[in-house]
Amino acid sequence: MLKERDAANDTDEIKKYLEMRYISTTEACWRLFQFDLHHREPPVERLPFHLENEQQVIFPDSTDLEKIVTREGSKITKFTQWMEANKIHELGKELTYAEFPSKFVWKSKTKSWEKRKTKDYAIGRIYYAHPASGDRYYLRMLLNTMKGCTSFENIRTVDGVIHPTYKLACKALGFLDDDNEWIECINEASSWASGTQLRQLFTTILTHCEVTSPKMLWDSTWEALCEDMQYKRRTILNFQTLQLTTTQKKAYALIEIEKLMRQVGKSLKDYPDIDLPNDAELEELGNRLINEELNYDMDKLKDEHQAILNNLNQDQKKAYDAIMESVDKRLGKQIFVEGYGGTGKTYLWKAITTKLRSEGKIVLAVASCGIAALLLQGIPDHQLKLKVGLPVMLLRNINQAAGLCNGTRMTITQLGNKFIEAQIITGTHVGEKVEKKQYRRGCSKGASGRAGRGGESRGPDEHGRLQVLASPAGHLAEPRVGLSATRSCAKSERSAGGAELRRSGT
């Protein structure tokens, strides 16, 4: 048994555990003879599968795509070779895909299945497929029962009938239940939920649950899903006597469902059984991100902008006029507004954004620090992680004699799983390196650049810099304006009235 000699490391629990570990005679001999420390029994063979002509191909970014497509062996997979082996070996016709590794072994060098020459065996495990993955899910279901398949058509063949889809083949075999469970779920919720909530429920069921017939689900619940569509259209068009036909109600409800589907990366086009609205109606959806940026109450923003504009001071008004001139005339200038905390940078930002958004223009707000992310409207949650070179600030006194006080700024020089090393960049101990052990790495949402208790990154201090970027939109009808608040550690001259304006042409 080893003893710890250095008394200075009594508090290092990790080192103490390692140096006080007891090695018995049996374990020492086992390691000296280099015996296996673990084993796996029985061996498991992972079995990938794919749809026809949808093989997974891995290649570097610099490779020519044409060469990848024509590369020899790119179409050969473990799944396709299983079907080829069934054409040669009679034994394979008695085995499913999952049972195949018990009698055959996969040779990666030759990319072929060979009959086992020993009594060894392996267990096959087919890759998982989510119920919402479409034909891949139904193909996997068939592979668990179909034996000796020699082609993709053979997999879809049931009692001599070749079905056009794997789903219909599963239905012919009786693998699929009806959708009464989902229909009753929506009908039950219709007694208390709003139309919007019902459409969200319909989208969730369609994208995440095992729905046998999406068309039957829609046909059985469309009345509840479309109940409020006439009221919504009356409100939007300000036409209280508007009457919609059944076809129109369905079309508008499907458009609302399509919006929800696109938010989760899906589309009603993935379900061809459901009759979609015509292309002209679907074009109204446009780009989801653009629609979100344009979804503001313009009248309310006009009133808010007027109130803010009347309260701008001289320096703020100067910066505001310069920015708006660049936007209105599409000059494409890059303008930096810098000032101490509390000098009105966020107030200036609100004046700019309310003006542009009230005119139906798109403003993209970007913030690299936590406080700015909370103050600026329209910024999504984000997460930034600690990395080497990142400036951080202490939020409590650790060792005043060593210069580790509340407000001390440092840059990270090394990062480990259980320690952080940083170099002091302010105060009387500039250049000295400090090390913090046994801390918890991580960042809070919308924050970066401020190391607090336990090494957690929370966000920089109130001193920041507002950066305004104005450039033509290109494919959009109106210009876009991007604003970002970034932390500034350098000292600079600022005007007595508040923010300092720096401008340069792009």
CORRA-V464561 format. One record per residue. N is the residue number from 0. RES is the residue in three letters. PHI is phi in whole degrees, -180 to 180 (999 if undefined). PSI is psi in radians with two decimals (999 if undefined). OMEGA is omega in degrees with one decimal (NA if undefined). Layout:
BEGIN
N | RES | PHI | PSI | OMEGA
N | RES | PHI | PSI | OMEGA
END
This chain:
BEGIN
0 | MET | 999 | 2.32 | -177.9
1 | LEU | -91 | 2.48 | 178.2
2 | LYS | -111 | 2.61 | 178.3
3 | GLU | -83 | 2.22 | -177.3
4 | ARG | -97 | -0.53 | -175.9
5 | ASP | -85 | 1.90 | -178.8
6 | ALA | -71 | -0.30 | -177.3
7 | ALA | -73 | -0.28 | -176.7
8 | ASN | -104 | 0.43 | -178.8
9 | ASP | -61 | -0.50 | -176.8
10 | THR | -88 | -0.08 | 178.9
11 | ASP | -84 | 1.68 | -173.6
12 | GLU | -68 | -0.60 | -178.7
13 | ILE | -67 | -0.83 | 179.8
14 | LYS | -66 | -0.64 | 179.7
15 | LYS | -64 | -0.69 | 178.6
16 | TYR | -66 | -0.75 | -177.5
17 | LEU | -67 | -0.71 | -175.4
18 | GLU | -83 | -0.31 | 179.2
19 | MET | -100 | 0.13 | -177.7
20 | ARG | -70 | 2.36 | -177.8
21 | TYR | -97 | 2.23 | 177.9
22 | ILE | -111 | 2.05 | -178.7
23 | SER | -77 | 2.99 | -179.9
24 | THR | -65 | -0.72 | -178.8
25 | THR | -64 | -0.81 | -179.8
26 | GLU | -66 | -0.66 | 178.9
27 | ALA | -63 | -0.77 | 178.3
28 | CYS | -65 | -0.69 | -179.5
29 | TRP | -60 | -0.70 | -179.3
30 | ARG | -77 | -0.62 | 179.4
31 | LEU | -64 | -0.65 | 178.4
32 | PHE | -84 | 0.01 | 175.4
33 | GLN | 56 | 0.75 | 174.7
34 | PHE | -74 | 2.78 | 179.4
35 | ASP | -65 | 2.36 | 179.7
36 | LEU | -86 | -0.35 | 178.9
37 | HIS | -156 | 2.87 | 176.9
38 | HIS | -152 | 2.91 | -178.8
39 | ARG | -127 | 2.25 | -178.0
40 | GLU | -145 | 2.23 | -5.8
41 | PRO | -83 | 2.87 | 177.1
42 | PRO | -68 | 2.55 | -177.3
43 | VAL | -117 | 2.27 | 177.9
44 | GLU | -105 | 2.05 | 177.7
45 | ARG | -77 | 2.30 | -173.8
46 | LEU | -118 | 1.76 | 176.4
47 | PRO | -77 | 2.80 | 175.5
48 | PHE | -149 | 2.86 | -177.0
49 | HIS | -159 | 2.86 | 175.0
50 | LEU | -75 | 2.95 | -176.9
51 | GLU | -63 | 2.25 | 180.0
52 | ASN | 61 | 0.51 | 176.5
53 | GLU | -126 | 0.75 | 178.6
54 | GLN | -67 | 2.57 | 175.9
55 | GLN | -81 | 2.22 | -178.3
56 | VAL | -124 | 2.25 | 179.5
57 | ILE | -108 | 2.27 | -178.9
58 | PHE | -156 | 2.69 | 177.9
59 | PRO | -73 | 2.80 | -177.2
60 | ASP | -64 | -0.53 | -174.7
61 | SER | -80 | -0.09 | -175.9
62 | THR | -79 | 2.47 | 176.7
63 | ASP | -70 | 2.26 | -176.8
64 | LEU | -64 | -0.60 | 179.2
65 | GLU | -64 | -0.65 | 177.9
66 | LYS | -69 | -0.56 | 179.0
67 | ILE | -67 | -0.75 | -177.8
68 | VAL | -66 | -0.69 | -177.5
69 | THR | -91 | 0.05 | -178.0
70 | ARG | -65 | 2.37 | -178.2
71 | GLU | -67 | 2.27 | 178.1
72 | GLY | 87 | 0.00 | -178.8
73 | SER | -69 | -0.42 | -179.9
74 | LYS | -90 | -0.11 | -178.5
75 | ILE | -89 | 2.16 | 177.7
76 | THR | -133 | 2.97 | 178.3
77 | LYS | -62 | -0.55 | -178.6
78 | PHE | -74 | -0.80 | -179.9
79 | THR | -68 | -0.60 | 178.8
80 | GLN | -71 | -0.43 | 173.1
81 | TRP | -63 | -0.73 | 178.3
82 | MET | -69 | -0.63 | 177.9
83 | GLU | -68 | -0.65 | 179.2
84 | ALA | -67 | -0.55 | 178.5
85 | ASN | -67 | -0.42 | 177.4
86 | LYS | -74 | -0.39 | -174.3
87 | ILE | -99 | -0.80 | -172.7
88 | HIS | -99 | 2.24 | 177.7
89 | GLU | -69 | -0.53 | -179.7
90 | LEU | -64 | -0.58 | -178.2
91 | GLY | -66 | -0.41 | -179.5
92 | LYS | -73 | -0.17 | 178.4
93 | GLU | -101 | 0.07 | -174.6
94 | LEU | -122 | 2.53 | 170.4
95 | THR | -81 | 3.04 | 179.8
96 | TYR | -62 | -0.70 | -179.5
97 | ALA | -71 | -0.50 | 179.6
98 | GLU | -84 | -0.24 | -173.9
99 | PHE | -59 | -0.73 | -179.2
100 | PRO | -65 | -0.24 | 179.0
101 | SER | -72 | -0.42 | -179.8
102 | LYS | -116 | -0.26 | -177.7
103 | PHE | -129 | 2.68 | 179.3
104 | VAL | -121 | 2.45 | -179.8
105 | TRP | -88 | 2.19 | 177.3
106 | LYS | -102 | 1.87 | -175.8
107 | SER | -69 | -0.51 | -178.6
108 | LYS | -69 | -0.76 | -179.6
109 | THR | -95 | -0.11 | -177.8
110 | LYS | 52 | 1.05 | -179.3
111 | SER | -154 | 2.73 | 174.1
112 | TRP | -94 | 2.30 | 177.7
113 | GLU | -124 | 2.56 | -179.1
114 | LYS | -67 | 2.39 | -178.5
115 | ARG | -67 | 2.37 | -179.4
116 | LYS | -98 | -0.17 | 179.3
117 | THR | -119 | -3.14 | 178.8
118 | LYS | -85 | 0.04 | 177.9
119 | ASP | -65 | 2.75 | 179.8
120 | TYR | -149 | 2.93 | 177.4
121 | ALA | -142 | 2.76 | 178.3
122 | ILE | -102 | 2.28 | 179.3
123 | GLY | -90 | 2.43 | 177.7
124 | ARG | -131 | 2.01 | -179.4
125 | ILE | -80 | 2.46 | -179.9
126 | TYR | -59 | 2.61 | -178.4
127 | TYR | -77 | 2.57 | 174.9
128 | ALA | -132 | 2.25 | -178.6
129 | HIS | -71 | 2.55 | 177.9
130 | PRO | -56 | -0.46 | -179.8
131 | ALA | -85 | 0.03 | -178.4
132 | SER | -83 | 0.04 | 173.3
133 | GLY | 78 | -2.27 | -174.6
134 | ASP | -62 | -0.49 | 178.5
135 | ARG | -63 | -0.65 | 179.9
136 | TYR | -67 | -0.77 | -178.7
137 | TYR | -73 | -0.55 | 175.0
138 | LEU | -64 | -0.76 | 178.5
139 | ARG | -63 | -0.65 | 178.5
140 | MET | -63 | -0.69 | 179.1
141 | LEU | -71 | -0.62 | -178.1
142 | LEU | -65 | -0.39 | 179.1
143 | ASN | -75 | -0.25 | -176.9
144 | THR | -125 | -0.55 | -176.4
145 | MET | -73 | 2.36 | -177.7
146 | LYS | -116 | 2.50 | 172.9
147 | GLY | 63 | 0.57 | -179.3
148 | CYS | -70 | 2.40 | -178.7
149 | THR | -115 | -0.08 | 179.2
150 | SER | -162 | 2.97 | 178.0
151 | PHE | -67 | -0.61 | 177.0
152 | GLU | -66 | -0.63 | 179.1
153 | ASN | -63 | -0.59 | 178.5
154 | ILE | -67 | -0.59 | -178.5
155 | ARG | -87 | 0.06 | -177.5
156 | THR | -90 | 2.17 | 178.7
157 | VAL | -129 | 2.07 | 179.9
158 | ASP | 55 | 0.71 | 177.2
159 | GLY | 81 | -0.01 | -180.0
160 | VAL | -105 | 2.17 | 178.3
161 | ILE | -89 | 1.95 | -178.7
162 | HIS | -85 | 2.54 | -177.0
163 | PRO | -69 | -0.47 | -179.6
164 | THR | -131 | 2.78 | 177.6
165 | TYR | -69 | -0.51 | 179.3
166 | LYS | -65 | -0.75 | 178.7
167 | LEU | -67 | -0.57 | 176.6
168 | ALA | -66 | -0.71 | 176.6
169 | CYS | -64 | -0.67 | 179.4
170 | LYS | -66 | -0.67 | 178.8
171 | ALA | -66 | -0.54 | 178.4
172 | LEU | -83 | -0.09 | 179.3
173 | GLY | 80 | 0.40 | -179.2
174 | PHE | -80 | -0.34 | -171.7
175 | LEU | -105 | 2.39 | 174.9
176 | ASP | -90 | 3.02 | 176.1
177 | ASP | -80 | 3.08 | -176.4
178 | ASP | -103 | 0.43 | -178.6
179 | ASN | -62 | -0.56 | 179.7
180 | GLU | -61 | -0.78 | -178.2
181 | TRP | -75 | -0.60 | 178.1
182 | ILE | -65 | -0.78 | 178.6
183 | GLU | -66 | -0.58 | 178.4
184 | CYS | -62 | -0.81 | -179.5
185 | ILE | -70 | -0.73 | 180.0
186 | ASN | -64 | -0.65 | 178.4
187 | GLU | -68 | -0.72 | 180.0
188 | ALA | -69 | -0.41 | -178.0
189 | SER | -67 | -0.29 | 179.9
190 | SER | -76 | -0.27 | -179.9
191 | TRP | -137 | -0.34 | -176.0
192 | ALA | -89 | 2.71 | 177.5
193 | SER | -80 | 2.97 | 178.7
194 | GLY | -62 | -0.68 | 178.9
195 | THR | -63 | -0.74 | 179.0
196 | GLN | -67 | -0.64 | 178.3
197 | LEU | -66 | -0.69 | 178.2
198 | ARG | -68 | -0.60 | 174.6
199 | GLN | -66 | -0.68 | 177.0
200 | LEU | -65 | -0.73 | 177.8
201 | PHE | -61 | -0.74 | 178.7
202 | THR | -64 | -0.74 | 179.6
203 | THR | -63 | -0.78 | 179.3
204 | ILE | -64 | -0.73 | -176.0
205 | LEU | -68 | -0.61 | -174.0
206 | THR | -94 | -0.41 | -172.6
207 | HIS | -122 | -0.09 | -176.4
208 | CYS | -118 | 2.97 | -178.3
209 | GLU | -89 | 1.56 | -180.0
210 | VAL | -97 | 2.10 | -178.2
211 | THR | -73 | -0.81 | -177.6
212 | SER | -132 | 1.68 | 178.2
213 | PRO | -58 | -0.60 | 180.0
214 | LYS | -65 | -0.76 | 178.6
215 | MET | -65 | -0.66 | 177.5
216 | LEU | -63 | -0.72 | 178.8
217 | TRP | -69 | -0.78 | -179.2
218 | ASP | -64 | -0.49 | -177.5
219 | SER | -87 | -0.27 | -174.3
220 | THR | -128 | 0.06 | -172.4
221 | TRP | -63 | -0.55 | -178.9
222 | GLU | -62 | -0.75 | 178.0
223 | ALA | -69 | -0.62 | -178.8
224 | LEU | -72 | -0.44 | -176.2
225 | CYS | -103 | 0.12 | -170.2
226 | GLU | -60 | -0.66 | -175.0
227 | ASP | -99 | 0.10 | -174.9
228 | MET | -67 | -0.65 | 179.9
229 | GLN | -66 | -0.70 | 178.0
230 | TYR | -65 | -0.72 | 179.9
231 | LYS | -63 | -0.73 | 179.8
232 | ARG | -68 | -0.64 | 176.1
233 | ARG | -62 | -0.71 | -179.9
234 | THR | -69 | -0.74 | -178.5
235 | ILE | -66 | -0.76 | -176.7
236 | LEU | -89 | -0.11 | -177.3
237 | ASN | 55 | 0.81 | -177.4
238 | PHE | -133 | 1.60 | -169.2
239 | GLN | -72 | -0.28 | -179.6
240 | THR | -102 | 0.24 | -178.1
241 | LEU | -65 | 2.38 | 177.0
242 | GLN | -123 | 2.17 | -179.7
243 | LEU | -103 | 2.52 | 174.6
244 | THR | -79 | 2.94 | 178.9
245 | THR | -60 | -0.71 | 178.9
246 | THR | -63 | -0.71 | 180.0
247 | GLN | -67 | -0.71 | 178.3
248 | LYS | -61 | -0.77 | 178.5
249 | LYS | -63 | -0.73 | -178.4
250 | ALA | -63 | -0.80 | -179.2
251 | TYR | -68 | -0.62 | 177.7
252 | ALA | -67 | -0.71 | 178.1
253 | LEU | -66 | -0.59 | 176.1
254 | ILE | -64 | -0.75 | 178.0
255 | GLU | -64 | -0.69 | 178.3
256 | ILE | -67 | -0.66 | 177.9
257 | GLU | -62 | -0.64 | 176.1
258 | LYS | -61 | -0.78 | 179.5
259 | LEU | -66 | -0.65 | 179.4
260 | MET | -65 | -0.69 | -178.9
261 | ARG | -69 | -0.47 | 177.9
262 | GLN | -67 | -0.44 | 178.9
263 | VAL | -106 | 0.27 | 176.2
264 | GLY | 78 | 0.36 | 179.3
265 | LYS | -119 | 3.10 | 178.2
266 | SER | -154 | 2.65 | 175.7
267 | LEU | -66 | -0.30 | 176.6
268 | LYS | -66 | -0.32 | 176.6
269 | ASP | -73 | -0.17 | -179.6
270 | TYR | -122 | 1.46 | -172.1
271 | PRO | -64 | -0.29 | -179.5
272 | ASP | -69 | -0.46 | -179.1
273 | ILE | -82 | 2.26 | 179.2
274 | ASP | -74 | 2.02 | -177.5
275 | LEU | -86 | 2.72 | 171.7
276 | PRO | -63 | 2.91 | -179.1
277 | ASN | -70 | 2.90 | -175.5
278 | ASP | -61 | -0.60 | -179.0
279 | ALA | -63 | -0.67 | 179.2
280 | GLU | -73 | -0.64 | 178.9
281 | LEU | -69 | -0.50 | 179.2
282 | GLU | -65 | -0.36 | 177.6
283 | GLU | -64 | -0.43 | 180.0
284 | LEU | -66 | -0.75 | -179.8
285 | GLY | 62 | -2.69 | 179.0
286 | ASN | -83 | 2.27 | -176.2
287 | ARG | -63 | -0.72 | -178.7
288 | LEU | -66 | -0.70 | 178.1
289 | ILE | -66 | -0.71 | 179.2
290 | ASN | -62 | -0.68 | 178.3
291 | GLU | -65 | -0.67 | 179.9
292 | GLU | -71 | -0.44 | 180.0
293 | LEU | -95 | 0.01 | -176.4
294 | ASN | -89 | 1.13 | 178.2
295 | TYR | -123 | 2.67 | 175.4
296 | ASP | -80 | 1.74 | -173.5
297 | MET | -66 | -0.66 | 179.2
298 | ASP | -63 | -0.73 | 178.9
299 | LYS | -66 | -0.68 | 179.4
300 | LEU | -68 | -0.59 | 177.2
301 | LYS | -63 | -0.77 | 178.5
302 | ASP | -65 | -0.72 | 179.4
303 | GLU | -66 | -0.70 | 179.4
304 | HIS | -64 | -0.73 | -179.4
305 | GLN | -63 | -0.69 | 178.9
306 | ALA | -67 | -0.68 | 179.7
307 | ILE | -71 | -0.72 | -176.6
308 | LEU | -61 | -0.64 | -179.2
309 | ASN | -69 | -0.32 | -176.7
310 | ASN | -104 | 0.06 | 179.0
311 | LEU | -70 | 2.44 | 176.0
312 | ASN | -84 | -3.06 | -172.7
313 | GLN | -64 | -0.80 | -178.9
314 | ASP | -68 | -0.68 | 177.6
315 | GLN | -64 | -0.70 | -179.9
316 | LYS | -66 | -0.63 | 178.7
317 | LYS | -63 | -0.80 | 178.2
318 | ALA | -66 | -0.70 | -179.8
319 | TYR | -61 | -0.81 | -179.2
320 | ASP | -64 | -0.68 | -179.5
321 | ALA | -66 | -0.71 | -179.3
322 | ILE | -69 | -0.81 | -177.9
323 | MET | -66 | -0.57 | 176.8
324 | GLU | -65 | -0.72 | 179.0
325 | SER | -66 | -0.62 | -179.2
326 | VAL | -74 | -0.85 | -175.2
327 | ASP | -65 | -0.66 | -178.3
328 | LYS | -94 | 0.03 | 179.7
329 | ARG | 53 | 0.88 | -179.2
330 | LEU | -81 | -0.33 | 178.3
331 | GLY | 68 | 0.62 | -178.5
332 | LYS | -84 | 2.76 | 175.2
333 | GLN | -114 | 2.03 | -171.3
334 | ILE | -121 | 2.33 | 178.8
335 | PHE | -114 | 2.26 | 175.9
336 | VAL | -116 | 2.10 | -174.2
337 | GLU | -127 | 2.45 | 179.0
338 | GLY | -173 | 2.87 | 178.2
339 | TYR | -66 | 2.87 | 174.6
340 | GLY | -64 | 2.33 | 179.5
341 | GLY | 92 | 0.06 | -180.0
342 | THR | -88 | -0.03 | 172.6
343 | GLY | 102 | 0.48 | 178.5
344 | LYS | -69 | -0.78 | 179.0
345 | THR | -66 | -0.63 | 178.9
346 | TYR | -65 | -0.69 | 175.6
347 | LEU | -64 | -0.70 | 178.5
348 | TRP | -61 | -0.72 | 179.4
349 | LYS | -64 | -0.64 | 178.8
350 | ALA | -64 | -0.69 | -179.2
351 | ILE | -71 | -0.84 | -174.8
352 | THR | -69 | -0.70 | 178.9
353 | THR | -66 | -0.61 | 177.6
354 | LYS | -65 | -0.88 | -175.7
355 | LEU | -71 | -0.72 | -179.5
356 | ARG | -70 | -0.51 | 176.5
357 | SER | -70 | -0.31 | 177.1
358 | GLU | -97 | 0.13 | 178.7
359 | GLY | 80 | 0.34 | 178.8
360 | LYS | -96 | 2.80 | -177.0
361 | ILE | -97 | 2.27 | 177.2
362 | VAL | -122 | 2.09 | 179.0
363 | LEU | -100 | 1.99 | -178.8
364 | ALA | -98 | 2.29 | -179.6
365 | VAL | -131 | 2.28 | 179.5
366 | ALA | -133 | 2.35 | 179.1
367 | SER | -104 | 0.07 | 178.6
368 | CYS | -129 | 2.73 | -171.0
369 | GLY | -66 | -0.77 | -176.9
370 | ILE | -66 | -0.75 | 178.9
371 | ALA | -62 | -0.62 | 179.4
372 | ALA | -65 | -0.50 | 177.7
373 | LEU | -81 | -0.54 | -176.3
374 | LEU | -83 | -0.61 | -175.2
375 | LEU | -84 | 2.26 | -178.6
376 | GLN | -80 | 2.48 | 175.8
377 | GLY | 91 | 0.21 | 179.8
378 | ILE | -99 | 2.15 | 178.4
379 | PRO | -73 | 2.79 | 176.6
380 | ASP | -65 | 2.49 | 177.9
381 | HIS | -146 | 2.91 | -178.2
382 | GLN | -136 | 2.20 | 177.7
383 | LEU | -115 | 2.53 | -176.4
384 | LYS | -111 | 2.70 | 176.8
385 | LEU | -64 | 2.51 | 176.4
386 | LYS | -153 | 2.87 | -178.7
387 | VAL | -64 | 2.33 | -179.1
388 | GLY | 97 | -0.14 | -177.8
389 | LEU | -78 | 2.28 | 174.9
390 | PRO | -74 | 2.38 | -179.4
391 | VAL | -132 | 2.90 | 179.0
392 | MET | -137 | 2.39 | 176.2
393 | LEU | -76 | 2.48 | 179.9
394 | LEU | -110 | 0.12 | 175.9
395 | ARG | -155 | 2.84 | 178.3
396 | ASN | -79 | 2.17 | 178.5
397 | ILE | -108 | -0.90 | 179.2
398 | ASN | -152 | 1.70 | -176.4
399 | GLN | -65 | -0.60 | -179.8
400 | ALA | -64 | -0.54 | 179.3
401 | ALA | -92 | 0.08 | 179.0
402 | GLY | 84 | 0.20 | 180.0
403 | LEU | -95 | 1.44 | -176.6
404 | CYS | -119 | 2.94 | 175.9
405 | ASN | -61 | 2.12 | -178.6
406 | GLY | 102 | -0.13 | 178.5
407 | THR | -67 | 2.28 | -179.5
408 | ARG | -102 | 2.46 | -178.5
409 | MET | -144 | 2.88 | 171.4
410 | THR | -118 | 2.44 | -177.3
411 | ILE | -75 | 2.28 | 179.1
412 | THR | -110 | -0.52 | 177.1
413 | GLN | -145 | 2.59 | 176.6
414 | LEU | -134 | 2.32 | 174.1
415 | GLY | -128 | -3.13 | 179.6
416 | ASN | -70 | -0.48 | -176.5
417 | LYS | -130 | 0.22 | 179.5
418 | PHE | -152 | 2.83 | 175.8
419 | ILE | -140 | 2.32 | 177.8
420 | GLU | -116 | 2.32 | -177.8
421 | ALA | -139 | 2.75 | 179.4
422 | GLN | -113 | 2.27 | -178.4
423 | ILE | -72 | 2.35 | -178.3
424 | ILE | -121 | 0.02 | 176.8
425 | THR | -136 | 2.82 | 176.9
426 | GLY | 87 | -2.88 | -175.9
427 | THR | -86 | -0.10 | -179.0
428 | HIS | -112 | 0.62 | -178.9
429 | VAL | -62 | 2.35 | 178.6
430 | GLY | 95 | -0.31 | 179.9
431 | GLU | -76 | 2.57 | 179.6
432 | LYS | -106 | 2.47 | 179.1
433 | VAL | -128 | 2.73 | -178.4
434 | GLU | -131 | 2.34 | 178.4
435 | LYS | -117 | 2.12 | -177.3
436 | LYS | -103 | 2.75 | 173.4
437 | GLN | 52 | 1.07 | 176.2
438 | TYR | -117 | 2.89 | -179.3
439 | ARG | -101 | 2.05 | 179.8
440 | ARG | -81 | 2.51 | 177.1
441 | GLY | 157 | 2.94 | -179.3
442 | CYS | -137 | 2.58 | 173.4
443 | SER | -85 | 2.77 | -177.7
444 | LYS | -63 | 2.43 | 176.0
445 | GLY | 69 | 0.38 | -177.8
446 | ALA | -138 | 2.66 | 175.2
447 | SER | -166 | 2.70 | 167.4
448 | GLY | 85 | 0.29 | 179.5
449 | ARG | -141 | 1.90 | -175.8
450 | ALA | -88 | 2.06 | -179.2
451 | GLY | -109 | -2.60 | -176.8
452 | ARG | -63 | 2.33 | -179.3
453 | GLY | 72 | 0.22 | 179.1
454 | GLY | 80 | 0.23 | -178.5
455 | GLU | -78 | 2.39 | -179.7
456 | SER | -89 | 2.13 | -175.2
457 | ARG | -114 | -0.48 | -176.7
458 | GLY | 133 | 2.62 | -174.6
459 | PRO | -74 | 3.10 | -177.1
460 | ASP | -77 | -3.04 | -173.6
461 | GLU | -74 | -0.23 | 178.6
462 | HIS | -77 | 2.14 | -177.6
463 | GLY | -149 | -3.14 | 179.6
464 | ARG | -137 | 2.31 | 180.0
465 | LEU | -97 | 2.10 | -178.5
466 | GLN | -109 | 2.20 | -177.8
467 | VAL | -114 | 2.17 | 179.7
468 | LEU | -118 | 2.11 | 178.9
469 | ALA | -119 | 2.22 | -179.3
470 | SER | -151 | 2.69 | 177.7
471 | PRO | -62 | 2.61 | -175.0
472 | ALA | -78 | -0.34 | -178.7
473 | GLY | 81 | -1.65 | -176.1
474 | HIS | -84 | -0.15 | 179.9
475 | LEU | -91 | 2.78 | -178.4
476 | ALA | -75 | -0.47 | -178.1
477 | GLU | -120 | 2.74 | 178.8
478 | PRO | -71 | 2.72 | 175.7
479 | ARG | -108 | 2.61 | 178.5
480 | VAL | -127 | 2.25 | 177.8
481 | GLY | -114 | 2.36 | 179.8
482 | LEU | -125 | 2.45 | 176.6
483 | SER | -144 | 2.41 | 176.9
484 | ALA | -102 | 2.13 | -177.3
485 | THR | -125 | 2.62 | -177.2
486 | ARG | -77 | 2.42 | 179.6
487 | SER | -122 | 2.10 | 178.8
488 | CYS | -96 | -0.34 | -176.2
489 | ALA | -77 | 2.54 | 175.9
490 | LYS | -84 | 2.43 | 179.1
491 | SER | -149 | 2.77 | 178.6
492 | GLU | -73 | 2.32 | 179.1
493 | ARG | -125 | 2.63 | -178.2
494 | SER | -70 | 2.65 | -177.2
495 | ALA | -67 | -0.49 | -177.5
496 | GLY | -78 | -0.20 | 179.3
497 | GLY | 145 | -2.04 | -171.6
498 | ALA | -77 | 2.57 | 177.2
499 | GLU | -100 | 2.41 | -176.9
500 | LEU | -106 | 2.23 | 175.4
501 | ARG | -127 | 2.31 | -175.3
502 | ARG | -135 | 2.49 | 176.6
503 | SER | -151 | 2.48 | 178.8
504 | GLY | -77 | 2.53 | 179.6
505 | THR | -86 | 999 | NA
END
